[in-house]
Amino acid sequence: MSGHPPSADGDETPAVRVNDKRRFTPDGGPNDASTQPSATDAASPGGTNDELRATRAQHEALQRKFDELARAYQATERDKEDFKKRVQREREQLMDVERGAVAAGLLEAIDELDRCLSQADESPLATGVRLIRDGLLKRALAMGVERVPLEGRPFDPNLAEAADMELTTEPGQDNHVLSVLRACYQLKGRVVRPGQVKVARYMTPANA
C-alpha cells in the first residue's frame, strides 16, 4: 500500500515529483536541491575544452589558407612585374632595331656622298654636297649612333671587314688596323654597320 489516499473511483493517485529550484527554503535556509550541479553544468568544463580545441584548429586552418593565398598573390604580382619588364625590354629592343635600320640607310647615303667628295674641289656644288652629308651624319648621331674608332687598334672581325692587307716588318703592328676604308657605327653596343679596314700582317725581314 502506498501512502497516497485512494481516489474516488478506488484508484490510487499517481505520485507527482516536484523539483524545488528555489535558492532558499521557506524558513530562510539554503535549498540543497538548488545548489546541486545539473547534468549540463557537470558536462560543461569538458565541453568547453573541446570547443576551444575545435575553434583553435579552425583558426589554424584558416591562417594556413590565408598564408597560401597571400603567397599566391605575391607570386602573381611578381609575375606581372616581370611580364611588364620583359615587354618593356622587347619594345625597346624592337625600337633599337628600327633605329638601326634607319641609321644604316643614312650611313649608306653618307658613304656615297663621301665618295663624291673624295675628289671634289671647293666649288659651290661640292660645298652643298658636304652640307648635305654633314646634316645626314648629325641625324644619325642624334639617333644614338656612334662611330667606332678602329685605326691603330687590333683588328676585330666583329667590328670591321679586312678589305685590304699590307705587309709590315714591325712586329708591334701585326694584325693592327693601318687605315679605315669605311667607318664602323654602332647603336647601344650593337653594330649597325661594320667598317672596312686595311690590316697589317707581320713578315720577317729577309736579311734577318
ROVEXVEX-440757 format. One record per atom (N, C-alpha, C): residue in one letter; x, y, z. Coordinates in steps of 0.001 Angstrom, whole numbers, padded with zeros to 6 digits, always signed. Each point is the difference from the previous one (the first is absolute). Layout:
% ROVEXVEX-440757
AXYZ;...
This chain:
% ROVEXVEX-440757
M+000844-001188+000000;M-000844+001188+000000;M+000870+001224+000000;S-000360+000943-000827;S+000761+001255-000006;S-000575+000931+001009;G+000683+001053+000260;G-000431+000991+000977;G-000939+000999-000565;H-000448-000130-001279;H-000878+000977-000597;H-001422-000469+000144;P-000954+000929+000294;P-001411-000383+000164;P-000556-000419-001342;P-000948-000982+000036;P-000611-000445-001242;P-000909+001045-000566;S-000174-000073-001292;S-000898+000936-000664;S-001421-000454+000175;A-000951+000777-000508;A-001411-000300+000164;A-000385-001286-000661;D+000613-000376-001091;D-000357-001226-000694;D+000818-001178+000476;G+000752+000177+001070;G+000747-001094+000593;G+001424-000087-000444;D+000427+000764-001093;D+001409-000053-000470;D+000846+000923+000831;E+001229-000386+000087;E+000943+000866+000712;E+000444+001145-000894;T+000173+001183+000563;T+000491+001175-000743;T+001489-000147-000259;P+000471+000154-001286;P+001446-000150-000268;P+000805+001057+000719;A+001181-000412+000409;A+000870+000913+000743;A+000512+001096-000917;V+000049+001201+000502;V+000509+001156-000728;V+001258+000469+000679;R+001088+000089-000799;R+001301+000415+000564;R+000223+001461-000334;V+000301+000762+000994;V+000227+001438-000165;V+001479+000278+000186;N+000573+000671-001007;N+001416+000383+000081;N+000045+001443+000485;D+000355+000185+001235;D+000023+001328+000605;D+001291+000697-000382;K-000099+001040-000846;K+001184+000744-000447;K+000201+001290+000767;R-000749+000175+001075;R+000198+001216+000793;R+001337-000060+000718;R+000653+001110+000078;R+001313+000063+000634;R-000095-000105+001518;F-001146+000346+000534;F-000163-000029+001455;F-001288-000734+000349;T+000001-000616+001154;T-001194-000671+000510;T-000916+001032+000626;P-001260-000382+000287;P-000919+000984+000617;P+000498+000578+001316;D+000810-000769+000754;D+000490+000548+001275;D+001259+000826-000173;G+000438+000206-001244;G+001140+000895-000237;G+001320-000689-000165;G+000085-001330+000117;G+001255-000711-000163;G+000277-000300-001452;P+001223-000384-000344;P+000335-000319-001389;P-000691-001268-000453;N-000415-000001-001223;N-000649-001157-000585;N+001077-000885-000610;D+000214-001200+000539;D+001057-000891-000470;D-000226-000439-001428;A-001286-000145-000405;A-000280-000460-001356;A+000437+001015-001044;S-000112+001310+000342;S+000360+001033-000968;S+001495+000148-000181;T+000765-000457+001000;T+001466+000149-000078;T+000668-001185-000658;Q-000705-001060-000318;Q+000601-001157-000673;Q+000207+000295-001480;P+001150-000326-000574;P+000228+000250-001434;P-000851-000906-000854;S-000544+000564-001060;S-000811-000780-000930;S+000897-000824-000903;A-000639-000885-000786;A+000779-000836-000919;A+000705+000838-001040;T-000672+001064-000444;T+000608+000882-000989;T+001185+000736+000575;D-000172+000498+001247;D+001106+000714+000647;D+001178-000911+000238;A-000283-001247+000346;A+001102-000926+000271;A+000799-000303-001245;A-000648+000016-001148;A+000692-000337-001246;A+000635+001203-000663;S-000290+001225+000498;S+000461+001198-000678;S+001501+000169-000029;P+000793-000302+001059;P+001455+000204-000101;P+000612-000784-001140;G-000314-001285-000094;G+000554-000789-001087;G-000476+000492-001347;G-001265+000371-000109;G-000539+000514-001253;G+000660+001303-000402;T+000297+000834+000970;T+000669+001279-000306;T+001389-000238-000573;N+000750-000952+000550;N+001344-000297-000517;N-000063-000517-001428;D-000989-000868-000279;D-000144-000513-001354;D-000321+001118-000978;E-000850+000926+000415;E-000345+001124-000865;E+001213+000887-000253;L+000824+000208+001043;L+001205+000816-000171;L+000975-000655-000969;R+000174-001325+000157;R+000906-000698-000904;R-000510+000058-001439;A-001308-000178-000170;A-000573+000060-001344;A+000148+001396-000597;T-000212+001031+000819;T+000136+001377-000480;T+001447+000308-000370;R+000934-000498+000843;R+001414+000238-000277;R+000425-000702-001295;A-000458-001235-000184;A+000338-000729-001220;A-000574+000694-001231;Q-001228+000497+000132;Q-000608+000720-001123;Q+000767+001280-000298;H+000427+000699+001065;H+000781+001234-000190;H+001327-000295-000692;E+000680-001078+000425;E+001279-000350-000615;E-000190-000377-001463;A-001077-000719-000319;A-000272-000362-001391;A-000256+001242-000849;L-000770+000953+000553;L-000259+001240-000728;L+001278+000808-000177;Q+000889-000017+001022;Q+001259+000740-000099;Q+000885-000596-001088;R+000048-001354-000068;R+000784-000640-001057;R-000565+000334-001376;K-001304-000011-000115;K-000628+000343-001271;K+000302+001444-000386;F-000050+000890+000975;F+000312+001410-000260;F+001446+000164-000453;D+000926-000718+000665;D+001412+000083-000383;D+000207-000505-001431;E-000684-001084-000360;E+000110-000526-001362;E-000510+001011-001016;L-001135+000623+000294;L-000549+000995-000915;L+000924+001207-000106;A+000587+000410+001137;A+000917+001150-000018;A+001232-000298-000849;R+000556-001210+000143;R+001165-000367-000818;R-000365-000076-001482;A-001177-000543-000290;A-000433-000074-001401;A-000192+001398-000585;Y-000538+000910+000806;Y-000200+001375-000476;Y+001345+000678-000257;Q+000954-000186+000916;Q+001317+000605-000188;Q+000689-000568-001236;A-000125-001316-000225;A+000593-000600-001195;A-000636+000554-001264;T-001310+000208+000045;T-000692+000574-001164;T+000479+001424-000268;E+000174+000781+001048;E+000489+001374-000170;E+001411+000009-000573;R+000855-000927+000469;R+001359-000069-000546;R-000031-000379-001474;D-000867-000948-000340;D-000113-000394-001413;D-000467+001169-000855;K-000929+000806+000531;K-000483+001155-000753;K+001115+001009-000222;E+000791+000259+001055;E+001109+000950-000140;E+001048-000516-000973;D+000316-001304+000084;D+000974-000577-000934;D-000519+000082-001434;F-001286-000225-000179;F-000586+000075-001348;F+000090+001420-000548;K-000307+000995+000862;K+000091+001392-000448;K+001422+000359-000396;K+000976-000432+000808;K+001391+000309-000308;K+000433-000683-001296;R-000433-001261-000181;R+000370-000714-001214;R-000593+000662-001239;V-001270+000422+000110;V-000636+000685-001134;V+000711+001316-000292;Q+000382+000722+001071;Q+000703+001266-000195;Q+001347-000211-000667;R+000728-001046+000425;R+001300-000294-000622;R-000172-000370-001468;E-000992-000833-000291;E-000226-000406-001384;E-000403+001195-000860;R-000799+000917+000564;R-000399+001191-000758;R+001220+000872-000291;E+000857+000175+001006;E+001204+000809-000206;E+000931-000654-001014;Q+000133-001320+000067;Q+000856-000688-000975;Q-000550+000151-001414;L-001327-000099-000129;L-000603+000167-001321;L+000226+001410-000534;M-000138+000990+000891;M+000242+001382-000415;M+001458+000196-000395;D+000907-000648+000717;D+001418+000119-000345;D+000278-000620-001370;V-000658-001139-000274;V+000187-000626-001310;V-000501+000924-001102;E-001146+000639+000219;E-000542+000928-000998;E+000917+001208-000163;R+000504+000527+001116;R+000943+001129-000102;R+001255-000421-000759;G+000480-001217+000290;G+001190-000481-000692;G-000219-000127-001496;A-001194-000460-000403;A-000291-000135-001432;A-000023+001371-000673;V-000633+000965+000669;V-000037+001363-000555;V+001408+000583-000057;A+000763-000214+001082;A+001353+000538+000041;A+000880-000621-001076;A-000182-001296-000233;A+000802-000661-001038;A-000264+000622-001370;G-001269+000336-000275;G-000323+000671-001263;G+000658+001356-000102;L-000001+000742+001104;L+000661+001308-000006;L+001498-000142-000216;L+000588-001012+000638;L+001447-000174-000118;L+000405-000399-001414;E-000837-000773-000657;E+000296-000350-001394;E-000009+001252-000880;A-000971+000880+000242;A-000055+001254-000754;A+001219+000864+000303;I+000420+000003+001272;I+001178+000776+000379;I+001247-000535-000709;D+000100-001328-000098;D+001145-000593-000702;D+000032+000427-001464;E-001153+000015-000636;E-000072+000423-001410;E+000458+001454-000146;L-000445+000831+000919;L+000405+001411-000055;L+001489+000157+000279;D+000521-000827+000910;D+001436+000062+000280;D+000820-000372-001237;R-000465-000981-000746;R+000716-000378-001226;R-000054+001124-001037;C-001129+000691-000032;C-000099+001139-000922;C+000940+001128+000415;L+000150+000167+001315;L+000822+001106+000496;L+001484-000329+000024;S+000351-001265-000203;S+001416-000372+000079;S+000839+000669-001091;Q-000622+000313-001152;Q+000707+000643-001097;Q-000567+001393-000289;A-000783+000506+000921;A-000658+001283-000254;A+000927+001158+000346;D-000306+001109-000622;D+000752+001223+000295;D-000830+000854+000957;E+000268+001264+000057;E-000723+000919+000886;E-001074+000758-000766;S-000543-000572-001024;S-001052+000652-000771;S-001281+000066+000824;P-000915+000889-000398;P-001285+000086+000713;P-000748-001325+000031;L+000105-000792-001077;L-000669-001296-000021;L+000572-000930+001065;A+001324-000040+000086;A+000641-000859+000996;A-000344+000469+001415;T-000072+001321+000176;T-000366+000532+001315;T-001423-000411+000377;G-000914+000043-000945;G-001378-000415+000272;G-000097-001485+000330;V+000752-000825-000742;V+000004-001442+000275;V+000560-000279+001393;R+001036+000747+000365;R+000601-000181+001321;R-000995+000371+001108;L-000787+001060-000226;L-001010+000395+000994;L-001071-001082+000155;I-000390-000581-001123;I-000996-001081+000061;I+000571-001193+000764;R+001246-000327-000303;R+000646-001130+000683;R+000088+000248+001501;D+000405+001193+000397;D+000108+000319+001424;D-001367-000046+000687;G-001051+000450-000694;G-001344-000035+000580;G-000481-001423+000233;L+000252-000883-000963;L-000394-001396+000171;L+000763-000661+001154;L+001273+000321+000112;L+000802-000564+001084;L-000508+000483+001363;K-000395+001266+000088;K-000544+000512+001261;K-001301-000711+000369;R-000817-000286-000988;R-001248-000711+000264;R+000287-001414+000524;A+000984-000647-000599;A+000351-001353+000456;A+000540+000031+001432;L+000834+000976+000283;L+000556+000104+001351;L-001083+000343+001024;A-000997+000794-000411;A-001088+000361+000906;A-000848-001210+000357;M-000003-001025-000825;M-000750-001224+000276;M+000745-000918+000956;G+001182+000396+000419;G+000796-000829+000906;G+001080-000796-000673;V+000178+000205-001306;V+001039-000726-000735;V+001363+000608+000338;E+000975-000872+000238;E+001344+000452+000354;E+001019-000606-000974;R+000979+000802-000330;R+001079-000485-000867;R+001047-000698+000860;V+000416-001182-000435;V+000956-000799+000766;V+001405+000256-000537;P+000922+000461+000850;P+001383+000206-000474;P+000684-001343-000247;L+000628-000124-001164;L+000633-001265-000373;L+001487+000135-000304;E+000404+001130-000561;E+001379+000145-000460;E+000980-000093+001160;G+001066-000796-000202;G+001045-000167+001007;G-000332-001040+001046;R-001162-000586-000076;R-000413-001002+000992;R+000091-001402-000597;P+000016-001020+000871;P-000005-001376-000521;P-001253-000265-000823;F+000162-000750-001062;F-001124-000289-000876;F-001033-000873+000720;D-001259+000410-000063;D-001109-000728+000628;D-001007-000332-001090;P-000133-001283-000352;P-000942-000357-001073;P-001464+000276+000355;N-000298+000224+001266;N-001367+000337+000387;N-000352+001453-000327;L+001040+000821-000232;L-000230+001417-000269;L+000265+000376-001450;A+000842-000748-000666;A+000385+000413-001361;A+000399-001201-000833;E+000037+000236-001309;E+000461-000997-000954;E+001410+000382-000463;A+000828-001001-000168;A+001358+000256-000493;A-000057+000070-001525;A-000178+001206-000496;A-000130+000191-001450;A+001350+000047-000700;D+001068+000234+000745;D+001327+000079-000610;D+001023-000396+001047;M+001178-000382-000452;M+001063-000421+000898;M+001313+000594-000473;E+000848+000336+000930;E+001308+000581-000322;E+001031-000660+000902;L+001108-000432-000627;L+001069-000631+000756;L+000789+001046+000764;T+000450-000409+001178;T+000792+000907+000818;T+001152-000767+000636;T+001103+000696+000236;T+001138-000610+000681;T+000038+000367+001474;E-001016+000694+000453;E-000094+000390+001413;E-000870-001026+000729;P+000560-000763+000904;P-000798-001020+000698;P-001175+000603+000769;G+000152+001205+000512;G-001066+000618+000779;G-001209+000379-000826;Q+000162+000087-001315;Q-001115+000371-000868;Q-000769-001213-000539;D+000468-001183+000304;D-000636-001197-000553;D-001466-000085+000445;N-000876-000214-000978;N-001454-000138+000216;N-000622+001274+000567;H+000596+001138-000284;H-000559+001291+000397;H-000556+000711-001244;V-000976+000885+000267;V-000640+000753-001082;V+000913+001157-000397;L+000401+000001-001278;L+000844+001082-000488;L-000828+001203-000448;S-001141-000243-000623;S-000858+001093-000457;S-001434-000507-000109;V-000941+000944+000062;V-001430-000318-000062;V-000519+000374-001378;L-000500-000975-000724;L-000574+000256-001314;L-001485+000364+000086;R-000678-000543+001000;R-001396+000345+000255;R-000229-000060+001500;A-000600+001055+000553;A-000156+000105+001453;A-000987-001046+000526;C+000212-000371+001252;C-000895-000917+000707;C-000875+000811+000955;Y-001285-000329+000037;Y-000933+000693+000885;Y-000770-001029+000822;Q-000314+000372+001230;Q-000777-000864+000871;Q-001064+000804+000742;L-001029-000708+000448;L-001110+000605+000741;L-000206-000807+001272;K+000271+000632+001141;K-000119-000659+001308;K+000786-001308+000044;G+001217+000054-000516;G+000875-001155+000040;G-000230-001010-001103;R-001000+000216-000846;R-000275-000936-001095;R+000435+000636-001317;V+000785-000745-000767;V+000519+000513-001267;V-001144+000095-001008;V-000231+001208-000517;V-001035+000193-001015;V+000607+000067-001400;R+001302+000265-000050;R+000677-000012-001291;R+001480-000287+000242;P+000488-001204-000380;P+001412-000304+000224;P+000894+000833-000900;G+001213+000203+000444;G+000941+000785-000788;G+000803-000881-000951;Q+000811+000658-000791;Q+000939-000676-000890;Q+001373+000624+000236;V+001000-000857+000201;V+001304+000519+000415;V+001125-000710-000755;K+001195+000647+000076;K+001227-000617-000504;K+000774-000502+001216;V+000390-001280-000042;V+000624-000640+001166;V+001466-000297-000311;A+000849+000215+001002;A+001436-000284-000152;A+000273-001470+000314;R+000895-000586-000775;R+000411-001391+000233;R+001517-000030+000101;Y+000499-000461+001144;Y+001443+000009+000237;Y+000694-001050-000871;M+001152+000436-000547;M+000830-000902-000807;M+001451+000179+000443;T+000640-001095+000302;T+001406+000074+000444;T+000872+000528-001108;P+000834+000982+000291;P+000879+000546-001048;P+000907-001079-000606;A+000293+000141-001280;A+000769-001028-000705;A+001416-000136+000513;N+000614+001078+000485;N+001375-000038+000469;N+000107-000351+001467;A-001118-000402+000608;A+000039-000323+001426;A+000619-001374+000217;
